[in-house]
């Protein structure tokens, strides 16, 4: 019983000491992650803007190219179908996309410390 209390006291001291390390590590990781996410979001917004412009002008080019033919109506509906396919692909991608966790380092540290504490008991 006394041995268990001594081990518990030691584990408590180790855990208290490591909490400060975890807080500092989490703060640093969040700062780095925030900076990276900001740049990534800006790049994706710009890419999405130009992709939308490209798709609009491709559709307009298809319709204009077919304007003097008998297939003007079919070309316009083809462009609409193309837009629906692109939108469906985007929705599919968004549903199946899983972002990586932002705090992998802290999680790995916690797992490593947990294993060390488990072995010491």
Secondary structure, DSSP 4 states (H G I P E B T S, - for coil): -HHHHHHHHHHHHHHHHHHHHHHHHHHHHHHHHHHHHHHHHHHHHHHHHHHHHHHHHHHHHHHHHTTTSTTHHHHHHHHHHHHHHHHHHHHHHHHH--PPPTTHHHHHHHHHHHHHHHHH-
